[in-house]
Amino acid sequence: MSSGRVTSLVSSPESLGDKRSIILEQMRQSVPEFLLESPLYSQLLKAEAERFGKLNYDIEELLRQFYVDTATYGLDLWERFCGIPASTVKPIDQRRAVIKSKLRGIGTVTAGVIKNVAESYSNGEVSIRELAAEYKLVVTFIGKMGIPPNLADLQASLRALIPAHLDIEYEFTYLTWGNLDQMQLNWNDFDDLQLDWEQAEVLDHRQSIVRSSVGLTMGEP
């Protein structure tokens, strides 16, 4: 058996079952065929493939913990490293956002740093306006519609990052009648979306909509 073949599986995305199957097939190809006719030897290969498959899977899982975007059980260590109180009740993506914002916020506080921190929470584009005369920063969420689900974490992080004498104002983007005009939706198209009022407010007009009929557009009287 070539150890190089097995080692190359460390970076592959296969599931544990897939890894075992691939390793078993590689091991079968590396031995004389007459040995495979032995039930005992076949069982031995299968047992070894189980062990190597589990080992490779564990190695991959460990390597994932070294990166915030793929860490799972390792998020506890990342939070401890960043001085963040552990919160296992929060969704994993929100925990990752808090960690990334903490890492991005290390160093001199600039508009670019603030933008990076805010975008790590919202997972979308954010604009930062500095109103020096009013001692205020305005954070506008333009990449995604509505209020980010982890806004409280973002507010706490920016408040700890930005000097206390500066106020922070947050602006959110919602669907407008002008946006609907741009989408050229008719009433039937809009009904087909089956959105309630809150869902309609955060409908992203930049996404393509499949139209099922032709009728009066929202922009017409």
C-alpha positions as CSV (number, residue, x, y, z in Angstrom):
1,M,0.0,0.0,0.0
2,S,1.3,3.5,-0.9
3,S,1.2,5.8,2.1
4,G,1.1,8.8,-0.2
5,R,-2.3,7.8,-1.5
6,V,-3.9,7.6,1.9
7,T,-2.3,10.9,3.1
8,S,-3.7,12.7,0.1
9,L,-7.2,12.1,1.4
10,V,-6.7,14.5,4.3
11,S,-7.7,17.5,2.2
12,S,-10.6,15.7,0.4
13,P,-14.2,16.6,1.2
14,E,-15.5,13.0,1.3
15,S,-17.6,11.7,4.2
16,L,-16.3,9.1,6.6
17,G,-18.0,6.4,4.7
18,D,-16.6,7.6,1.4
19,K,-13.1,7.7,2.8
20,R,-13.3,4.2,4.1
21,S,-14.5,3.0,0.6
22,I,-11.8,4.8,-1.2
23,I,-9.0,3.6,1.1
24,L,-10.3,0.0,0.9
25,E,-10.3,0.2,-2.9
26,Q,-6.7,1.6,-2.9
27,M,-5.6,-1.2,-0.5
28,R,-7.2,-3.9,-2.7
29,Q,-5.4,-2.5,-5.7
30,S,-2.0,-2.6,-4.0
31,V,-2.0,-6.4,-3.2
32,P,-1.9,-9.5,-5.4
33,E,-5.3,-10.6,-6.6
34,F,-5.0,-14.1,-5.2
35,L,-4.9,-12.6,-1.6
36,L,-8.3,-11.0,-2.2
37,E,-9.7,-14.5,-2.7
38,S,-9.1,-15.2,1.0
39,P,-12.1,-14.2,3.2
40,L,-9.8,-13.7,6.1
41,Y,-7.5,-11.3,4.2
42,S,-10.5,-9.4,2.8
43,Q,-11.8,-8.9,6.3
44,L,-8.4,-7.8,7.5
45,L,-8.2,-5.2,4.7
46,K,-11.7,-4.0,5.5
47,A,-10.8,-3.5,9.2
48,E,-7.6,-1.6,8.3
49,A,-9.6,0.6,5.9
50,E,-12.0,1.4,8.7
51,R,-9.2,2.5,10.9
52,F,-7.4,4.6,8.3
53,G,-10.7,6.1,7.2
54,K,-11.5,7.2,10.7
55,L,-7.9,8.5,11.2
56,N,-8.1,10.6,8.1
57,Y,-11.5,11.9,9.0
58,D,-10.3,12.9,12.5
59,I,-7.3,14.7,11.0
60,E,-9.5,16.7,8.7
61,E,-11.9,17.6,11.5
62,L,-8.9,18.7,13.6
63,L,-7.6,20.9,10.8
64,R,-11.0,22.5,10.4
65,Q,-10.7,23.8,14.0
66,F,-7.7,25.9,13.0
67,Y,-9.9,28.2,10.8
68,V,-12.8,30.2,12.2
69,D,-14.9,29.7,9.1
70,T,-14.9,25.9,9.5
71,A,-14.4,25.4,13.3
72,T,-17.1,23.7,15.3
73,Y,-16.1,22.3,18.6
74,G,-12.9,24.4,18.4
75,L,-15.0,27.7,18.6
76,D,-14.7,27.3,22.4
77,L,-10.9,27.7,22.2
78,W,-11.2,30.6,19.7
79,E,-13.6,32.4,22.1
80,R,-11.2,31.9,25.0
81,F,-8.3,33.1,22.8
82,C,-10.2,36.3,21.9
83,G,-11.5,36.9,25.5
84,I,-15.1,36.3,24.4
85,P,-17.6,34.7,26.8
86,A,-18.5,31.3,25.5
87,S,-22.1,31.1,24.2
88,T,-23.0,27.6,23.0
89,V,-26.6,28.5,22.7
90,K,-25.9,30.9,19.8
91,P,-25.9,29.6,16.2
92,I,-22.4,28.6,15.0
93,D,-22.4,31.3,12.3
94,Q,-23.1,34.0,14.8
95,R,-20.3,32.7,17.1
96,R,-17.9,32.8,14.2
97,A,-18.9,36.3,13.3
98,V,-18.1,37.5,16.8
99,I,-14.7,35.8,16.8
100,K,-13.8,37.3,13.3
101,S,-14.9,40.7,14.4
102,K,-12.6,40.5,17.4
103,L,-9.7,39.4,15.3
104,R,-10.3,42.1,12.7
105,G,-10.6,44.8,15.3
106,I,-7.0,44.3,16.6
107,G,-4.9,47.4,15.8
108,T,-5.6,51.0,15.0
109,V,-9.2,51.9,14.8
110,T,-9.9,53.2,11.3
111,A,-13.0,53.4,9.1
112,G,-11.7,50.4,7.2
113,V,-11.3,48.4,10.5
114,I,-14.9,49.3,11.5
115,K,-16.2,48.3,8.1
116,N,-14.4,44.9,8.3
117,V,-15.8,44.3,11.8
118,A,-19.3,45.2,10.8
119,E,-19.2,43.1,7.6
120,S,-18.1,40.1,9.6
121,Y,-21.4,40.2,11.4
122,S,-23.8,41.1,8.6
123,N,-22.2,38.8,6.0
124,G,-22.8,41.6,3.5
125,E,-21.5,45.0,2.4
126,V,-21.6,47.9,4.9
127,S,-20.8,51.5,4.4
128,I,-19.3,53.8,7.1
129,R,-19.9,57.5,7.2
130,E,-17.9,59.7,9.5
131,L,-19.7,62.8,10.6
132,A,-16.9,64.6,12.4
133,A,-18.8,67.7,13.3
134,E,-21.5,65.6,15.0
135,Y,-19.0,63.2,16.6
136,K,-20.9,60.4,15.0
137,L,-20.4,57.3,12.9
138,V,-23.2,56.0,10.7
139,V,-23.1,52.3,9.8
140,T,-25.4,51.5,6.9
141,F,-26.2,47.9,5.9
142,I,-26.4,47.9,2.1
143,G,-25.3,44.3,1.2
144,K,-28.4,42.7,2.8
145,M,-31.9,43.9,3.4
146,G,-33.3,44.4,6.9
147,I,-31.7,44.0,10.4
148,P,-28.9,41.5,10.9
149,P,-29.9,38.7,13.3
150,N,-27.0,39.3,15.5
151,L,-27.2,43.1,15.7
152,A,-26.8,43.1,19.5
153,D,-23.4,41.4,19.2
154,L,-22.3,43.8,16.5
155,Q,-23.3,46.8,18.6
156,A,-21.4,45.5,21.6
157,S,-18.3,44.8,19.5
158,L,-18.3,48.3,17.8
159,R,-19.0,50.1,21.1
160,A,-16.0,48.4,22.6
161,L,-13.9,49.2,19.5
162,I,-14.9,52.8,18.9
163,P,-13.9,55.7,21.3
164,A,-16.6,56.5,23.8
165,H,-16.9,60.1,22.7
166,L,-18.2,59.0,19.2
167,D,-21.9,58.1,18.8
168,I,-22.8,55.2,16.5
169,E,-25.9,55.3,14.4
170,Y,-27.2,52.3,12.4
171,E,-29.2,52.5,9.2
172,F,-30.9,49.5,7.6
173,T,-32.1,49.0,4.0
174,Y,-35.7,48.0,3.1
175,L,-37.6,47.5,-0.1
176,T,-39.1,50.6,-1.6
177,W,-41.8,51.2,-4.2
178,G,-39.0,52.4,-6.5
179,N,-37.3,49.0,-6.0
180,L,-40.5,47.3,-7.0
181,D,-40.7,49.4,-10.1
182,Q,-37.1,48.4,-11.1
183,M,-38.1,44.7,-10.6
184,Q,-41.1,45.2,-13.0
185,L,-43.2,42.9,-10.9
186,N,-46.9,42.7,-11.6
187,W,-49.5,41.8,-9.0
188,N,-49.7,38.2,-10.0
189,D,-45.9,37.8,-9.7
190,F,-45.9,39.5,-6.3
191,D,-48.7,37.2,-5.1
192,D,-46.8,34.1,-6.3
193,L,-44.0,35.0,-3.9
194,Q,-46.4,34.4,-1.0
195,L,-44.6,36.9,1.3
196,D,-46.1,38.5,4.4
197,W,-45.4,42.2,5.2
198,E,-42.2,41.6,7.1
199,Q,-40.8,39.3,4.4
200,A,-41.8,41.8,1.7
201,E,-39.9,44.6,3.5
202,V,-36.6,42.7,3.2
203,L,-37.1,41.3,-0.3
204,D,-33.8,41.9,-2.2
205,H,-34.7,43.6,-5.4
206,R,-31.3,42.8,-6.8
207,Q,-32.1,39.1,-7.0
208,S,-33.8,37.8,-10.2
209,I,-37.4,36.8,-9.8
210,V,-39.1,34.2,-12.0
211,R,-42.2,35.7,-13.5
212,S,-45.2,33.4,-14.1
213,S,-47.6,35.9,-15.7
214,V,-48.1,39.2,-17.4
215,G,-50.2,41.9,-15.9
216,L,-50.3,45.4,-14.4
217,T,-46.9,46.4,-12.9
218,M,-46.6,47.8,-9.4
219,G,-45.3,51.1,-10.8
220,E,-48.4,51.8,-12.9
221,P,-51.5,53.6,-11.5
